[in-house]
Amino acid sequence: MTLVAGIDSSTQSCKVIVCDAGTGQIVRRGRASHPEGTSCPPLAWVQAMHAAIVEAGGLNDVAAVAVGGQQHGMVALDAEGNVVRDALLWNDTRSAAAAEDLIAELGGGQAWADAVGVVPVASFTNTKLRWLRDHEPENAARVAAVCLPHDYLTWHLLGADSFDLLTTDRSDASGTGYWSSITNKYRFDLLELAFGRRIALPRVIEPRGIAGTMPNGAVVAAGAGDNAGAAFGLGAQLGDVVMSIGTSGVMTAIAPSPSRDASGTVAGFADATGNYLPLVCTLNAARVLDATARLLGVSHERLSELALSAPAGCDGLVFVPYLEGERTPNLPDATGALHGLRLGNTTPAHLARAAFEGVLCGLADGLDAIIEQGATPRRIFMTGGAAASAAMQGIAPTVLGLPIVVPTPDEYVAIGAARQAAWVLSGAEEPPTWLSSDVQVFEGTVVPSIRARYAEAQPHTINRLP
C-alpha cells in the first residue's frame, strides 16, 4: 500500500491524515491545537503540525504530502528567514481602513476586480501589508519576504533554509490581492502599492507541481487554501457548489472562468485543479442558531424539531439575522431584526424556523451573486457543523431550490491535500478518483415566498449599534 498524507492547518488546529494513495481510505490521524486569537506566532503552527504528525504515526512511510491551510494570513520574514512579527490572520480586521485606502488608490472596485479578481477587504494579505507599513514601520523595514500560512508550513517541511524553497499555489495566491487569477501572474505593482517596495514572494506552483522533497524522500505537493482544499476533498466538479455553515457561512462554486465582481461581494479565487472558485462569505451562520436556541432555552436538537413543525415561510415571520453585523452585504454595524410579527406566528416553532430560513436566505443571496459571475450550479454540497441538523437539511432545498448533498462529516481540507499528494505522485493528467464518502441527498419544492419576504425585509434592517 502506497501512503500519502494531507495536512490541514486551520485557524483552530492542525489535522493530519494518512491515506491509501489508491483508494483514499484513511488509515490513521493526528491533531493538535493552535493558540486562540486573530494573530499567531507562525512557529506555533509548525509545532502543532509536528505534534499532529507524531499522533498520526509519523511520515516516514509516506510517499507524498501536501498542506492545506487558512487563507490570507500575513507571515512576514526577515532576510534570515526569521518571523518579523506574529502573523495577522484572515479574521483580524485591523486593516479595514487600509482596504478602503487601497480601493481608492487604484481607482475603485472595478479596477481591482479587473486586475486580480478580488477587491480588497481586511481579510486579504495586501491590506495587512499596508497596515504593517503604516503602523509598524520598524517591523516593515525588516521584511524581506512574505508568505501565507500553508506556504510557511510547506517551507518547513522542505527545510526552510532558503527563500528559493518558498512556494504556494494558485488557490492561496489568489487571496493575496497581488496575484491575479485572471492572468496567473503576480502583480508586483500592486504589491508595491500595498507595501511601498518589492519583497520576495513564494513561487506559484501549478496543481500537479512539486514543491520539493522532504529529508525522507517524500514528495511535497503544492498544497492549497482551505476552501479550495475542501472542494477538492469533496470531489466537487464544474457545476458543483460547496456551502459551509459554520461560524461563518461560505458559498463557493467550481467555475470554468475567473470572476470580476467590482462590488467585492464575490471573491474571484482560483481552485486546486486549474479552474476557479468564486466565493461569498457571510458572517452570520451557525451562531445565529446557537443564539436562537439560547433565546428559546432549548437544545439544538429541539430547535431543529421546532423548526420542522412550523410551516415554510413561517406564516410571514422573517428573521434577518445580522447578529454580528454583516459582511455580505457590507453592513458591519447592522443588527438583527424580526419582521412580520403577528399573533399567530409568535411561537417558538415559528422563530426557530425563521432563524434557519434567515441564515439560508443570506447564503442564497450569495449564490445569486456567484451565478451572476457565470457559474451554473446543479447541486450543493452542504458542510460545516450545522449541516448535520435535520432542520437545515429539510429547509435548505425549499430556500435554495437545488439538491442538497450532505457528505459524512470529515476533515475535507486534509483529505483534499492528501488527494493532491496522490495526484502528484501518480503523474496522471487527472486527479485520482477516490472512494466516495457516504452522502445523503435532500430535495424539496422551492418556496419562492420565503426569499421574496426576506428581500422585502432586508433593506429595512439598517439599525446601528449604539
DRENDO-1510 file (C-alpha; in Angstrom, 1 decimal, always signed):
<recs>
REC; n; res; u; v; w
REC; 1; MET; +0.0; +0.0; +0.0 .
REC; 2; THR; +1.4; +3.4; -1.0 .
REC; 3; LEU; +0.6; +6.1; +1.6 .
REC; 4; VAL; +0.1; +9.8; +1.2 .
REC; 5; ALA; -0.6; +12.5; +3.9 .
REC; 6; GLY; -2.7; +15.6; +4.0 .
REC; 7; ILE; -2.3; +18.4; +6.5 .
REC; 8; ASP; -4.9; +20.9; +7.3 .
REC; 9; SER; -3.6; +23.9; +9.3 .
REC; 10; SER; -6.8; +25.7; +10.1 .
REC; 11; THR; -7.4; +28.7; +12.4 .
REC; 12; GLN; -8.1; +26.5; +15.4 .
REC; 13; SER; -5.9; +23.4; +14.9 .
REC; 14; CYS; -3.7; +21.3; +12.7 .
REC; 15; LYS; -5.1; +17.9; +11.5 .
REC; 16; VAL; -3.1; +15.2; +9.7 .
REC; 17; ILE; -4.5; +12.3; +7.9 .
REC; 18; VAL; -2.6; +9.4; +6.2 .
REC; 19; CYS; -4.4; +7.7; +3.4 .
REC; 20; ASP; -4.0; +4.9; +0.9 .
REC; 21; ALA; -3.0; +6.7; -2.3 .
REC; 22; GLY; -5.0; +4.4; -4.5 .
REC; 23; THR; -8.4; +4.5; -2.7 .
REC; 24; GLY; -8.2; +7.4; -0.3 .
REC; 25; GLN; -9.0; +5.2; +2.7 .
REC; 26; ILE; -7.8; +6.9; +5.9 .
REC; 27; VAL; -5.5; +4.7; +7.8 .
REC; 28; ARG; -4.5; +7.0; +10.7 .
REC; 29; ARG; -5.0; +10.5; +12.0 .
REC; 30; GLY; -3.5; +13.1; +14.3 .
REC; 31; ARG; -4.5; +16.5; +15.7 .
REC; 32; ALA; -3.0; +19.4; +17.7 .
REC; 33; SER; -4.5; +22.7; +18.7 .
REC; 34; HIS; -3.4; +26.3; +17.7 .
REC; 35; PRO; -3.4; +29.3; +20.0 .
REC; 36; GLU; -6.6; +31.4; +20.0 .
REC; 37; GLY; -6.8; +34.9; +18.7 .
REC; 38; THR; -6.6; +36.8; +15.4 .
REC; 39; SER; -2.8; +36.9; +15.4 .
REC; 40; CYS; -0.5; +34.0; +16.0 .
REC; 41; PRO; +3.3; +33.2; +16.1 .
REC; 42; PRO; +3.8; +31.1; +13.0 .
REC; 43; LEU; +6.2; +28.7; +14.8 .
REC; 44; ALA; +3.2; +27.6; +16.9 .
REC; 45; TRP; +1.7; +26.2; +13.6 .
REC; 46; VAL; +5.0; +24.3; +13.0 .
REC; 47; GLN; +4.9; +22.9; +16.5 .
REC; 48; ALA; +1.3; +21.9; +16.1 .
REC; 49; MET; +2.0; +20.3; +12.7 .
REC; 50; HIS; +4.8; +18.2; +14.2 .
REC; 51; ALA; +2.7; +17.2; +17.2 .
REC; 52; ALA; -0.2; +16.1; +14.9 .
REC; 53; ILE; +2.3; +14.2; +12.6 .
REC; 54; VAL; +3.6; +12.3; +15.7 .
REC; 55; GLU; +0.0; +11.5; +16.8 .
REC; 56; ALA; -0.7; +10.3; +13.2 .
REC; 57; GLY; +2.2; +7.8; +13.4 .
REC; 58; GLY; +4.8; +9.9; +11.6 .
REC; 59; LEU; +5.5; +10.4; +7.9 .
REC; 60; ASN; +8.5; +8.0; +7.5 .
REC; 61; ASP; +6.4; +5.6; +5.4 .
REC; 62; VAL; +4.6; +8.3; +3.4 .
REC; 63; ALA; +5.5; +8.8; -0.2 .
REC; 64; ALA; +3.9; +12.3; -0.7 .
REC; 65; VAL; +2.4; +15.1; +1.4 .
REC; 66; ALA; +0.5; +18.3; +0.8 .
REC; 67; VAL; -0.6; +21.1; +3.1 .
REC; 68; GLY; -4.0; +22.9; +3.1 .
REC; 69; GLY; -4.3; +26.0; +5.2 .
REC; 70; GLN; -6.3; +29.0; +6.3 .
REC; 71; GLN; -6.1; +31.7; +3.6 .
REC; 72; HIS; -4.8; +35.2; +3.6 .
REC; 73; GLY; -2.7; +35.3; +6.8 .
REC; 74; MET; +0.4; +37.5; +6.6 .
REC; 75; VAL; +3.6; +35.8; +7.5 .
REC; 76; ALA; +6.4; +38.4; +7.3 .
REC; 77; LEU; +10.0; +37.1; +7.2 .
REC; 78; ASP; +13.3; +38.9; +7.6 .
REC; 79; ALA; +16.4; +38.3; +5.4 .
REC; 80; GLU; +17.5; +35.3; +7.6 .
REC; 81; GLY; +14.0; +33.7; +7.4 .
REC; 82; ASN; +13.0; +34.7; +10.9 .
REC; 83; VAL; +9.4; +35.8; +11.6 .
REC; 84; VAL; +9.3; +39.5; +12.0 .
REC; 85; ARG; +6.0; +39.6; +14.0 .
REC; 86; ASP; +3.0; +37.4; +14.8 .
REC; 87; ALA; +1.1; +36.6; +11.7 .
REC; 88; LEU; -2.1; +38.6; +11.2 .
REC; 89; LEU; -4.9; +36.0; +10.4 .
REC; 90; TRP; -7.8; +36.3; +8.0 .
REC; 91; ASN; -10.1; +37.2; +10.8 .
REC; 92; ASP; -8.0; +40.1; +12.0 .
REC; 93; THR; -9.9; +43.3; +11.0 .
REC; 94; ARG; -7.3; +46.0; +12.0 .
REC; 95; SER; -6.6; +46.5; +8.3 .
REC; 96; ALA; -10.1; +47.5; +7.3 .
REC; 97; ALA; -9.2; +51.2; +6.7 .
REC; 98; ALA; -6.2; +50.0; +4.7 .
REC; 99; ALA; -8.5; +48.1; +2.4 .
REC; 100; GLU; -10.6; +51.2; +1.8 .
REC; 101; ASP; -7.5; +53.2; +1.0 .
REC; 102; LEU; -6.2; +50.6; -1.5 .
REC; 103; ILE; -9.5; +50.5; -3.3 .
REC; 104; ALA; -9.5; +54.3; -3.7 .
REC; 105; GLU; -5.8; +54.4; -4.7 .
REC; 106; LEU; -6.3; +52.1; -7.7 .
REC; 107; GLY; -9.5; +53.8; -8.8 .
REC; 108; GLY; -12.3; +51.7; -7.3 .
REC; 109; GLY; -13.6; +48.2; -7.1 .
REC; 110; GLN; -13.8; +47.6; -10.9 .
REC; 111; ALA; -10.1; +48.3; -11.3 .
REC; 112; TRP; -9.2; +45.7; -8.6 .
REC; 113; ALA; -11.6; +43.2; -10.0 .
REC; 114; ASP; -10.2; +43.5; -13.5 .
REC; 115; ALA; -6.6; +43.4; -12.2 .
REC; 116; VAL; -6.7; +40.4; -9.8 .
REC; 117; GLY; -10.3; +39.2; -9.5 .
REC; 118; VAL; -10.8; +40.4; -5.9 .
REC; 119; VAL; -11.5; +43.7; -4.2 .
REC; 120; PRO; -9.5; +44.4; -1.0 .
REC; 121; VAL; -11.1; +43.6; +2.3 .
REC; 122; ALA; -9.5; +43.4; +5.7 .
REC; 123; SER; -9.0; +39.6; +5.3 .
REC; 124; PHE; -6.6; +39.8; +2.4 .
REC; 125; THR; -2.9; +39.9; +2.7 .
REC; 126; ASN; -2.3; +43.1; +0.8 .
REC; 127; THR; -4.3; +45.1; +3.3 .
REC; 128; LYS; -2.3; +43.6; +6.2 .
REC; 129; LEU; +0.9; +44.6; +4.5 .
REC; 130; ARG; -0.4; +48.2; +4.1 .
REC; 131; TRP; -1.3; +48.2; +7.8 .
REC; 132; LEU; +2.2; +46.9; +8.7 .
REC; 133; ARG; +3.8; +49.6; +6.6 .
REC; 134; ASP; +1.8; +52.4; +8.2 .
REC; 135; HIS; +1.6; +51.2; +11.8 .
REC; 136; GLU; +4.8; +49.3; +12.5 .
REC; 137; PRO; +7.4; +50.9; +10.2 .
REC; 138; GLU; +10.3; +49.4; +12.1 .
REC; 139; ASN; +9.0; +45.9; +11.6 .
REC; 140; ALA; +8.1; +46.7; +8.0 .
REC; 141; ALA; +11.7; +47.8; +7.3 .
REC; 142; ARG; +12.9; +44.3; +8.4 .
REC; 143; VAL; +10.6; +42.4; +6.0 .
REC; 144; ALA; +12.4; +40.6; +3.1 .
REC; 145; ALA; +9.7; +38.1; +2.2 .
REC; 146; VAL; +6.0; +37.5; +2.8 .
REC; 147; CYS; +4.1; +34.2; +2.6 .
REC; 148; LEU; +0.8; +32.6; +3.7 .
REC; 149; PRO; +0.3; +30.0; +6.5 .
REC; 150; HIS; +0.2; +27.0; +4.2 .
REC; 151; ASP; +3.3; +28.3; +2.4 .
REC; 152; TYR; +5.2; +28.6; +5.7 .
REC; 153; LEU; +4.4; +25.1; +6.7 .
REC; 154; THR; +5.3; +23.7; +3.3 .
REC; 155; TRP; +8.6; +25.6; +3.6 .
REC; 156; HIS; +9.3; +24.0; +6.9 .
REC; 157; LEU; +8.6; +20.5; +5.5 .
REC; 158; LEU; +11.3; +21.3; +2.9 .
REC; 159; GLY; +13.9; +22.6; +5.4 .
REC; 160; ALA; +13.1; +26.3; +5.5 .
REC; 161; ASP; +16.7; +27.3; +4.6 .
REC; 162; SER; +16.2; +29.4; +1.6 .
REC; 163; PHE; +13.6; +31.7; +0.1 .
REC; 164; ASP; +14.1; +29.7; -3.1 .
REC; 165; LEU; +12.1; +26.9; -1.4 .
REC; 166; LEU; +9.1; +29.2; -0.6 .
REC; 167; THR; +6.2; +28.0; -2.7 .
REC; 168; THR; +2.4; +28.5; -2.9 .
REC; 169; ASP; -0.4; +27.5; -5.2 .
REC; 170; ARG; -3.0; +29.3; -7.4 .
REC; 171; SER; -5.8; +29.0; -4.9 .
REC; 172; ASP; -4.0; +30.6; -1.9 .
REC; 173; ALA; -2.1; +33.1; -4.0 .
REC; 174; SER; -5.5; +34.4; -5.4 .
REC; 175; GLY; -6.4; +35.6; -2.0 .
REC; 176; THR; -3.4; +37.9; -1.5 .
REC; 177; GLY; -4.6; +40.9; -3.6 .
REC; 178; TYR; -1.3; +40.9; -5.6 .
REC; 179; TRP; -1.6; +37.7; -7.7 .
REC; 180; SER; -4.1; +37.6; -10.5 .
REC; 181; SER; -6.4; +34.6; -11.0 .
REC; 182; ILE; -7.1; +36.1; -14.4 .
REC; 183; THR; -3.5; +36.1; -15.8 .
REC; 184; ASN; -2.0; +33.6; -13.3 .
REC; 185; LYS; +0.8; +36.1; -12.6 .
REC; 186; TYR; +1.9; +38.2; -9.7 .
REC; 187; ARG; +1.1; +41.9; -9.9 .
REC; 188; PHE; +4.3; +43.3; -8.4 .
REC; 189; ASP; +3.0; +46.8; -9.0 .
REC; 190; LEU; +0.1; +46.1; -6.6 .
REC; 191; LEU; +2.4; +44.6; -4.1 .
REC; 192; GLU; +4.4; +47.8; -4.2 .
REC; 193; LEU; +1.2; +49.8; -3.9 .
REC; 194; ALA; +0.3; +48.0; -0.7 .
REC; 195; PHE; +3.8; +47.8; +0.9 .
REC; 196; GLY; +5.8; +50.5; -0.8 .
REC; 197; ARG; +8.5; +48.3; -2.1 .
REC; 198; ARG; +9.1; +44.8; -3.7 .
REC; 199; ILE; +9.9; +41.9; -1.4 .
REC; 200; ALA; +10.3; +38.1; -2.1 .
REC; 201; LEU; +7.2; +36.1; -2.8 .
REC; 202; PRO; +6.6; +32.3; -3.0 .
REC; 203; ARG; +6.9; +30.6; -6.3 .
REC; 204; VAL; +3.4; +29.7; -7.5 .
REC; 205; ILE; +3.2; +26.0; -8.4 .
REC; 206; GLU; +0.6; +24.5; -10.7 .
REC; 207; PRO; -1.9; +22.0; -9.2 .
REC; 208; ARG; +0.2; +18.9; -10.2 .
REC; 209; GLY; +3.5; +20.7; -9.5 .
REC; 210; ILE; +6.1; +19.6; -6.9 .
REC; 211; ALA; +7.4; +22.0; -4.2 .
REC; 212; GLY; +10.3; +19.7; -3.4 .
REC; 213; THR; +11.1; +16.7; -1.3 .
REC; 214; MET; +11.4; +16.1; +2.5 .
REC; 215; PRO; +14.6; +14.6; +4.0 .
REC; 216; ASN; +13.0; +11.2; +4.0 .
REC; 217; GLY; +12.4; +11.5; +0.2 .
REC; 218; ALA; +8.7; +12.1; +0.4 .
REC; 219; VAL; +7.4; +14.4; -2.4 .
REC; 220; VAL; +5.8; +17.6; -1.3 .
REC; 221; ALA; +3.0; +18.9; -3.4 .
REC; 222; ALA; +1.8; +22.5; -3.9 .
REC; 223; GLY; -0.9; +22.4; -1.3 .
REC; 224; ALA; -4.0; +24.7; -1.3 .
REC; 225; GLY; -6.0; +27.3; +0.5 .
REC; 226; ASP; -8.6; +25.8; +2.8 .
REC; 227; ASN; -11.7; +26.4; +0.7 .
REC; 228; ALA; -10.1; +25.0; -2.4 .
REC; 229; GLY; -8.7; +22.1; -0.5 .
REC; 230; ALA; -12.2; +21.2; +0.9 .
REC; 231; ALA; -13.8; +21.4; -2.5 .
REC; 232; PHE; -11.1; +19.1; -3.9 .
REC; 233; GLY; -11.5; +16.7; -1.0 .
REC; 234; LEU; -15.2; +16.5; -1.6 .
REC; 235; GLY; -14.7; +15.8; -5.3 .
REC; 236; ALA; -16.5; +18.9; -6.3 .
REC; 237; GLN; -16.6; +19.4; -10.1 .
REC; 238; LEU; -17.8; +22.1; -12.5 .
REC; 239; GLY; -21.4; +22.9; -11.7 .
REC; 240; ASP; -21.0; +21.9; -8.0 .
REC; 241; VAL; -21.4; +24.4; -5.2 .
REC; 242; VAL; -20.0; +24.0; -1.7 .
REC; 243; MET; -21.9; +25.6; +1.1 .
REC; 244; SER; -20.2; +25.6; +4.5 .
REC; 245; ILE; -22.4; +26.6; +7.5 .
REC; 246; GLY; -20.1; +27.1; +10.5 .
REC; 247; THR; -19.1; +30.1; +12.5 .
REC; 248; SER; -19.3; +32.0; +9.2 .
REC; 249; GLY; -21.2; +31.0; +6.1 .
REC; 250; VAL; -19.4; +30.3; +2.8 .
REC; 251; MET; -20.9; +29.7; -0.6 .
REC; 252; THR; -18.4; +28.8; -3.3 .
REC; 253; ALA; -18.7; +27.2; -6.7 .
REC; 254; ILE; -16.4; +25.4; -9.2 .
REC; 255; ALA; -16.4; +27.6; -12.3 .
REC; 256; PRO; -14.6; +27.4; -15.7 .
REC; 257; SER; -13.7; +31.1; -15.8 .
REC; 258; PRO; -12.5; +33.8; -13.4 .
REC; 259; SER; -14.8; +36.3; -11.7 .
REC; 260; ARG; -14.6; +40.1; -11.9 .
REC; 261; ASP; -17.1; +41.4; -9.3 .
REC; 262; ALA; -16.5; +45.1; -8.9 .
REC; 263; SER; -18.6; +45.1; -5.7 .
REC; 264; GLY; -16.3; +42.7; -4.0 .
REC; 265; THR; -19.3; +40.5; -3.0 .
REC; 266; VAL; -17.8; +37.6; -4.9 .
REC; 267; ALA; -14.1; +36.9; -4.4 .
REC; 268; GLY; -12.6; +35.6; -7.6 .
REC; 269; PHE; -10.3; +32.9; -6.2 .
REC; 270; ALA; -8.7; +30.0; -8.1 .
REC; 271; ASP; -9.3; +26.4; -7.2 .
REC; 272; ALA; -6.9; +23.4; -6.7 .
REC; 273; THR; -7.3; +21.9; -10.2 .
REC; 274; GLY; -6.9; +24.8; -12.7 .
REC; 275; ASN; -10.5; +26.0; -12.6 .
REC; 276; TYR; -11.9; +28.9; -10.5 .
REC; 277; LEU; -13.6; +29.2; -7.1 .
REC; 278; PRO; -15.9; +32.3; -6.9 .
REC; 279; LEU; -16.7; +32.7; -3.2 .
REC; 280; VAL; -19.1; +34.6; -1.0 .
REC; 281; CYS; -18.7; +34.8; +2.8 .
REC; 282; THR; -21.4; +35.8; +5.3 .
REC; 283; LEU; -20.7; +36.5; +9.0 .
REC; 284; ASN; -24.0; +35.1; +10.4 .
REC; 285; ALA; -24.4; +31.4; +10.1 .
REC; 286; ALA; -24.4; +28.7; +12.8 .
REC; 287; ARG; -24.0; +31.2; +15.7 .
REC; 288; VAL; -27.5; +32.5; +14.7 .
REC; 289; LEU; -28.8; +29.1; +15.5 .
REC; 290; ASP; -26.8; +29.0; +18.8 .
REC; 291; ALA; -28.4; +32.3; +19.8 .
REC; 292; THR; -31.9; +31.3; +18.8 .
REC; 293; ALA; -31.6; +28.0; +20.8 .
REC; 294; ARG; -30.3; +30.0; +23.8 .
REC; 295; LEU; -33.1; +32.5; +23.5 .
REC; 296; LEU; -35.7; +29.8; +23.4 .
REC; 297; GLY; -34.0; +27.8; +26.2 .
REC; 298; VAL; -33.7; +24.6; +24.1 .
REC; 299; SER; -31.1; +22.2; +22.8 .
REC; 300; HIS; -30.0; +22.3; +19.1 .
REC; 301; GLU; -31.9; +19.0; +18.6 .
REC; 302; ARG; -35.1; +20.6; +20.0 .
REC; 303; LEU; -34.5; +23.7; +17.9 .
REC; 304; SER; -34.5; +21.6; +14.8 .
REC; 305; GLU; -37.7; +19.8; +15.9 .
REC; 306; LEU; -39.4; +23.1; +16.5 .
REC; 307; ALA; -38.3; +24.5; +13.1 .
REC; 308; LEU; -39.6; +21.5; +11.2 .
REC; 309; SER; -43.0; +21.7; +13.0 .
REC; 310; ALA; -43.6; +25.2; +11.6 .
REC; 311; PRO; -44.8; +25.9; +8.0 .
REC; 312; ALA; -42.5; +27.0; +5.2 .
REC; 313; GLY; -42.4; +30.8; +5.2 .
REC; 314; CYS; -43.3; +30.9; +8.9 .
REC; 315; ASP; -46.6; +32.5; +8.2 .
REC; 316; GLY; -44.9; +35.7; +7.2 .
REC; 317; LEU; -42.3; +35.9; +10.0 .
REC; 318; VAL; -38.9; +36.9; +8.7 .
REC; 319; PHE; -35.6; +36.9; +10.7 .
REC; 320; VAL; -32.9; +39.0; +9.2 .
REC; 321; PRO; -30.0; +37.5; +11.2 .
REC; 322; TYR; -27.4; +40.2; +11.3 .
REC; 323; LEU; -26.5; +39.5; +14.9 .
REC; 324; GLU; -22.8; +40.4; +14.3 .
REC; 325; GLY; -23.3; +43.0; +11.7 .
REC; 326; GLU; -22.8; +41.5; +8.2 .
REC; 327; ARG; -20.1; +41.2; +5.6 .
REC; 328; THR; -22.3; +40.2; +2.6 .
REC; 329; PRO; -24.0; +42.7; +2.2 .
REC; 330; ASN; -21.4; +45.0; +3.7 .
REC; 331; LEU; -23.3; +46.3; +6.8 .
REC; 332; PRO; -20.8; +46.0; +9.7 .
REC; 333; ASP; -22.9; +48.0; +12.1 .
REC; 334; ALA; -26.3; +46.4; +11.3 .
REC; 335; THR; -28.3; +44.5; +13.9 .
REC; 336; GLY; -30.7; +41.6; +13.5 .
REC; 337; ALA; -34.4; +42.1; +13.2 .
REC; 338; LEU; -37.7; +40.3; +13.1 .
REC; 339; HIS; -40.3; +41.4; +10.6 .
REC; 340; GLY; -43.9; +40.4; +10.0 .
REC; 341; LEU; -44.7; +39.7; +13.6 .
REC; 342; ARG; -48.4; +38.7; +14.2 .
REC; 343; LEU; -50.2; +37.0; +17.0 .
REC; 344; GLY; -50.3; +33.7; +15.0 .
REC; 345; ASN; -46.6; +33.5; +14.3 .
REC; 346; THR; -45.2; +34.5; +17.7 .
REC; 347; THR; -44.4; +30.9; +18.7 .
REC; 348; PRO; -41.2; +29.1; +19.4 .
REC; 349; ALA; -41.6; +27.0; +16.3 .
REC; 350; HIS; -42.0; +30.0; +14.0 .
REC; 351; LEU; -39.0; +31.7; +15.5 .
REC; 352; ALA; -36.9; +28.5; +15.2 .
REC; 353; ARG; -37.8; +28.1; +11.6 .
REC; 354; ALA; -37.3; +31.8; +10.8 .
REC; 355; ALA; -33.7; +31.5; +12.1 .
REC; 356; PHE; -32.9; +28.7; +9.7 .
REC; 357; GLU; -34.6; +30.4; +6.8 .
REC; 358; GLY; -32.8; +33.7; +7.5 .
REC; 359; VAL; -29.4; +32.1; +7.5 .
REC; 360; LEU; -30.2; +30.3; +4.3 .
REC; 361; CYS; -31.6; +33.4; +2.6 .
REC; 362; GLY; -28.3; +35.2; +3.2 .
REC; 363; LEU; -26.4; +32.3; +1.7 .
REC; 364; ALA; -28.9; +32.2; -1.2 .
REC; 365; ASP; -28.2; +35.8; -1.9 .
REC; 366; GLY; -24.5; +34.8; -2.1 .
REC; 367; LEU; -25.3; +32.1; -4.6 .
REC; 368; ASP; -27.2; +34.5; -6.8 .
REC; 369; ALA; -24.1; +36.7; -6.8 .
REC; 370; ILE; -22.0; +33.8; -7.9 .
REC; 371; ILE; -24.4; +32.9; -10.6 .
REC; 372; GLU; -24.2; +36.5; -11.9 .
REC; 373; GLN; -20.5; +35.9; -12.3 .
REC; 374; GLY; -21.2; +33.0; -14.7 .
REC; 375; ALA; -21.5; +29.9; -12.6 .
REC; 376; THR; -24.2; +27.4; -13.4 .
REC; 377; PRO; -24.9; +25.3; -10.3 .
REC; 378; ARG; -26.5; +21.9; -10.4 .
REC; 379; ARG; -26.2; +20.7; -6.8 .
REC; 380; ILE; -24.9; +21.9; -3.4 .
REC; 381; PHE; -22.6; +20.1; -1.1 .
REC; 382; MET; -23.6; +21.2; +2.5 .
REC; 383; THR; -20.8; +21.0; +5.1 .
REC; 384; GLY; -20.0; +22.6; +8.4 .
REC; 385; GLY; -21.4; +22.0; +11.9 .
REC; 386; ALA; -24.9; +23.0; +11.0 .
REC; 387; ALA; -25.1; +20.6; +8.1 .
REC; 388; ALA; -26.0; +17.7; +10.5 .
REC; 389; SER; -29.2; +19.5; +11.6 .
REC; 390; ALA; -32.3; +17.8; +10.3 .
REC; 391; ALA; -34.0; +21.2; +10.0 .
REC; 392; MET; -31.1; +22.6; +7.9 .
REC; 393; GLN; -31.3; +19.5; +5.7 .
REC; 394; GLY; -35.0; +19.8; +5.3 .
REC; 395; ILE; -35.3; +23.5; +4.9 .
REC; 396; ALA; -32.3; +24.2; +2.6 .
REC; 397; PRO; -34.0; +22.8; -0.6 .
REC; 398; THR; -37.1; +25.0; +0.0 .
REC; 399; VAL; -34.9; +28.1; +0.0 .
REC; 400; LEU; -32.1; +27.2; -2.4 .
REC; 401; GLY; -34.1; +25.2; -5.0 .
REC; 402; LEU; -31.2; +22.7; -5.7 .
REC; 403; PRO; -30.5; +19.2; -4.5 .
REC; 404; ILE; -28.6; +19.3; -1.2 .
REC; 405; VAL; -25.8; +16.7; -0.8 .
REC; 406; VAL; -24.7; +16.1; +2.8 .
REC; 407; PRO; -21.5; +14.1; +3.0 .
REC; 408; THR; -20.3; +12.2; +6.1 .
REC; 409; PRO; -18.6; +14.8; +8.3 .
REC; 410; ASP; -14.8; +14.6; +8.0 .
REC; 411; GLU; -11.7; +16.6; +7.5 .
REC; 412; TYR; -12.2; +17.5; +3.9 .
REC; 413; VAL; -9.3; +20.1; +3.7 .
REC; 414; ALA; -6.9; +17.4; +4.8 .
REC; 415; ILE; -8.5; +14.9; +2.5 .
REC; 416; GLY; -8.1; +17.4; -0.4 .
REC; 417; ALA; -4.4; +17.9; +0.5 .
REC; 418; ALA; -3.9; +14.1; +0.6 .
REC; 419; ARG; -5.7; +13.7; -2.7 .
REC; 420; GLN; -3.5; +16.3; -4.3 .
REC; 421; ALA; -0.4; +14.5; -2.9 .
REC; 422; ALA; -1.6; +11.3; -4.5 .
REC; 423; TRP; -2.3; +13.1; -7.8 .
REC; 424; VAL; +1.2; +14.5; -7.9 .
REC; 425; LEU; +2.7; +11.1; -7.0 .
REC; 426; SER; +0.7; +9.4; -9.8 .
REC; 427; GLY; +1.9; +11.7; -12.6 .
REC; 428; ALA; -1.6; +11.4; -14.2 .
REC; 429; GLU; -3.4; +14.2; -16.1 .
REC; 430; GLU; -6.5; +13.8; -13.9 .
REC; 431; PRO; -6.7; +13.5; -10.1 .
REC; 432; PRO; -7.4; +10.1; -8.6 .
REC; 433; THR; -11.0; +9.0; -8.1 .
REC; 434; TRP; -11.2; +8.0; -4.5 .
REC; 435; LEU; -13.8; +6.1; -2.7 .
REC; 436; SER; -16.8; +8.5; -2.2 .
REC; 437; SER; -17.9; +9.1; +1.4 .
REC; 438; ASP; -21.5; +8.2; +2.2 .
REC; 439; VAL; -23.8; +11.0; +1.3 .
REC; 440; GLN; -27.4; +11.9; +1.9 .
REC; 441; VAL; -29.3; +13.8; -0.8 .
REC; 442; PHE; -32.2; +16.1; +0.2 .
REC; 443; GLU; -34.6; +17.5; -2.3 .
REC; 444; GLY; -37.8; +19.5; -2.0 .
REC; 445; THR; -40.0; +22.0; -3.6 .
REC; 446; VAL; -38.7; +25.6; -3.5 .
REC; 447; VAL; -41.0; +28.1; -1.8 .
REC; 448; PRO; -40.4; +31.4; -3.6 .
REC; 449; SER; -42.3; +33.4; -0.9 .
REC; 450; ILE; -39.5; +32.7; +1.6 .
REC; 451; ARG; -36.9; +34.7; -0.3 .
REC; 452; ALA; -39.4; +37.2; -1.5 .
REC; 453; ARG; -40.4; +38.2; +2.0 .
REC; 454; TYR; -36.7; +38.2; +3.1 .
REC; 455; ALA; -35.9; +40.6; +0.2 .
REC; 456; GLU; -38.6; +42.9; +1.3 .
REC; 457; ALA; -37.4; +42.9; +4.9 .
REC; 458; GLN; -33.7; +43.0; +4.4 .
REC; 459; PRO; -33.3; +46.6; +3.2 .
REC; 460; HIS; -35.1; +47.8; +6.4 .
REC; 461; THR; -32.5; +46.2; +8.6 .
REC; 462; ILE; -30.2; +49.1; +8.9 .
REC; 463; ASN; -30.2; +49.8; +12.6 .
REC; 464; ARG; -26.9; +51.0; +14.0 .
REC; 465; LEU; -25.2; +49.7; +17.1 .
REC; 466; PRO; -25.2; +52.2; +20.0 .
</recs>
